[in-house]
Amino acid sequence: MKELALQVIQNLPDNVSDEEIAEALLLIGSIMKGYKQAEDGASITTEQLLKEIAKW
């Protein structure tokens, strides 16, 4: 994860703010967490999601 974080930071423009760096790292962390959950079978189908949304 550390190497990925460094790659993300290196690909940002030189004039990036500290807030933008934090947002980029948070986004990558969330995406990686989602991939891990999907690999572990902790995901739902689109149909299940739509049923949940309909309850709102």
N, CA and C of each residue as an Amber inpcrd file, in Angstrom:
protein
   168
   0.8270000  -1.1940000   0.0000000   0.0000000   0.0000000   0.0000000
   0.8690000   1.2560000   0.0000000   1.9960000   1.1850000   0.6950000
   2.8830000   2.3410000   0.7750000   3.3990000   2.7180000  -0.6160000
   3.7720000   1.7080000  -1.4000000   4.2640000   1.9700000  -2.7580000
   3.1660000   2.6040000  -3.6150000   1.9400000   2.1270000  -3.4700000
   0.8130000   2.6900000  -4.2160000   0.5800000   4.1420000  -3.8170000
   0.6580000   4.4140000  -2.5360000   0.4780000   5.7860000  -2.0540000
   1.5460000   6.7060000  -2.6410000   2.7710000   6.2360000  -2.6890000
   3.8470000   7.0380000  -3.2600000   3.6190000   7.2850000  -4.7500000
   3.1330000   6.2700000  -5.4670000   2.8350000   6.4320000  -6.8930000
   1.7440000   7.4710000  -7.1010000   0.7160000   7.4090000  -6.2730000
  -0.3860000   8.3670000  -6.3770000   0.1450000   9.7830000  -6.1780000
   0.9360000   9.9760000  -5.1500000   1.4770000  11.2990000  -4.8520000
   2.3850000  11.7800000  -5.9840000   3.2180000  10.8940000  -6.5040000
   4.1320000  11.2830000  -7.5780000   3.3970000  11.6550000  -8.8580000
   2.2090000  11.1250000  -9.0740000   1.4390000  11.4280000 -10.2790000
   0.5940000  12.6920000 -10.1520000   0.5660000  13.2780000  -8.9730000
  -0.1710000  14.5320000  -8.7850000   0.6740000  15.6980000  -9.2930000
   0.0350000  16.8000000  -9.6790000   0.8010000  17.9610000 -10.1500000
   1.6500000  18.5660000  -9.0220000   2.6810000  19.2820000  -9.4090000
   3.5990000  19.8670000  -8.4270000   2.9330000  20.8850000  -7.5140000
   1.8920000  21.5460000  -7.9830000   1.2470000  22.5900000  -7.1830000
   0.0460000  22.0670000  -6.3910000  -0.0020000  20.7810000  -6.1260000
  -1.1180000  20.1640000  -5.4090000  -1.1090000  20.6010000  -3.9430000
  -2.2960000  20.7660000  -3.4000000  -2.3950000  21.1620000  -1.9830000
  -2.3580000  19.9190000  -1.0930000  -2.1340000  20.1440000   0.1780000
  -2.1220000  19.0350000   1.1270000  -3.4990000  18.3750000   1.2210000
  -4.5460000  19.1700000   1.0630000  -5.9020000  18.6160000   1.0860000
  -6.1370000  17.6980000  -0.1150000  -5.6410000  18.0910000  -1.2760000
  -5.8040000  17.2660000  -2.4780000  -5.0200000  15.9690000  -2.3670000
  -3.8640000  16.0180000  -1.7400000  -3.0850000  14.8030000  -1.5080000
  -3.8680000  13.8640000  -0.6010000  -4.4090000  14.4070000   0.4810000
  -5.1870000  13.6020000   1.4260000  -6.4020000  12.9900000   0.7390000
  -7.0980000  13.7680000  -0.0900000  -8.2750000  13.2580000  -0.8030000
  -7.9010000  12.1320000  -1.7660000  -6.7930000  12.3040000  -2.4760000
  -6.3460000  11.2780000  -3.4200000  -6.0090000   9.9840000  -2.6870000
  -5.3240000  10.1010000  -1.5620000  -4.9590000   8.9110000  -0.7900000
  -6.1890000   8.2460000  -0.1820000  -7.1350000   9.0570000   0.2740000
  -8.3760000   8.5090000   0.8230000  -9.1470000   7.7560000  -0.2540000
  -9.2060000   8.3300000  -1.4470000  -9.8980000   7.6790000  -2.5630000
  -9.2540000   6.3370000  -2.8930000  -7.9410000   6.3100000  -3.0230000
  -7.2440000   5.0600000  -3.3410000  -7.4540000   4.0420000  -2.2280000
  -7.4140000   4.4880000  -0.9840000  -7.6530000   3.5830000   0.1400000
  -9.0480000   2.9860000   0.0970000 -10.0310000   3.8000000  -0.2370000
 -11.4110000   3.3190000  -0.3280000 -11.5750000   2.3200000  -1.4650000
 -10.9420000   2.6060000  -2.5890000 -11.0110000   1.6850000  -3.7310000
 -10.3630000   0.3500000  -3.3750000  -9.2050000   0.3930000  -2.7380000
  -8.5130000  -0.8350000  -2.3580000  -9.3410000  -1.6290000  -1.3390000
  -9.9840000  -0.9360000  -0.4220000 -10.8490000  -1.6030000   0.5570000
 -12.0050000  -2.2990000  -0.1590000 -12.5800000  -1.6310000  -1.1500000
 -13.6660000  -2.2280000  -1.9280000 -13.2250000  -3.4660000  -2.6810000
 -12.0380000  -3.4110000  -3.2850000 -11.5010000  -4.5890000  -3.9830000
 -11.3390000  -5.7530000  -3.0150000 -10.8070000  -5.4640000  -1.8320000
 -10.5920000  -6.5120000  -0.8230000 -11.9210000  -7.1140000  -0.3810000
 -12.9260000  -6.2650000  -0.1700000 -14.2360000  -6.7650000   0.2270000
 -14.8360000  -7.6500000  -0.8670000 -14.6610000  -7.2460000  -2.1100000
 -15.1820000  -8.0370000  -3.2260000 -14.4740000  -9.3900000  -3.2980000
 -13.1680000  -9.3910000  -3.1130000 -12.4100000 -10.6430000  -3.1150000
 -12.8600000 -11.5610000  -1.9880000 -13.2190000 -10.9840000  -0.8580000
 -13.6400000 -11.7610000   0.3120000 -15.1090000 -12.1680000   0.2430000
 -15.7890000 -11.7770000  -0.8450000 -17.1920000 -12.1360000  -1.0040000
 -18.1360000 -11.2420000  -0.2240000 -17.6530000 -10.0970000   0.2070000
 -18.4840000  -9.1940000   1.0080000 -19.1270000  -8.1220000   0.1280000
 -19.5730000  -8.5140000  -1.0250000 -20.2240000  -7.5660000  -1.9240000
 -21.6360000  -8.0510000  -2.2260000 -22.4320000  -7.1780000  -2.8160000
 -23.7960000  -7.5530000  -3.1770000 -23.9840000  -7.3220000  -4.6700000
 -24.9990000  -7.9380000  -5.2180000 -25.2980000  -7.7700000  -6.6340000
 -26.0010000  -6.4440000  -6.8660000 -26.0460000  -6.0390000  -8.1090000
 -26.7620000  -4.8150000  -8.4660000 -28.2290000  -4.9360000  -8.0930000
 -28.7980000  -6.1080000  -8.3140000 -30.2070000  -6.3320000  -7.9720000
 -30.4410000  -6.1420000  -6.4780000 -29.5500000  -6.6720000  -5.6480000
 -29.6790000  -6.5040000  -4.2060000 -29.5560000  -5.0290000  -3.8150000
 -28.6340000  -4.3310000  -4.4560000 -28.4540000  -2.9220000  -4.1780000
 -29.7050000  -2.1220000  -4.5240000 -30.2870000  -2.3990000  -5.6680000
 -31.4910000  -1.6880000  -6.0800000 -32.6510000  -1.9480000  -5.1220000
 -32.7530000  -3.1690000  -4.6050000 -33.7900000  -3.4680000  -3.6160000
 -33.5690000  -2.6630000  -2.3400000 -32.3120000  -2.5360000  -1.9200000
 -31.9960000  -1.7500000  -0.7240000 -32.3270000  -0.2740000  -0.9360000
 -31.9810000   0.2400000  -2.0960000 -32.2370000   1.6460000  -2.3960000
 -33.7400000   1.9080000  -2.4170000 -34.5100000   0.9730000  -2.9320000
 -35.9580000   1.1380000  -3.0120000 -36.5750000   1.2780000  -1.6230000
 -35.9400000   0.7350000  -0.6040000 -36.4420000   0.8170000   0.7700000
 -36.2560000   2.2120000   1.3640000 -35.3770000   3.0020000   0.7980000
 -35.1240000   4.3380000   1.3160000 -36.3260000   5.1720000   1.0830000
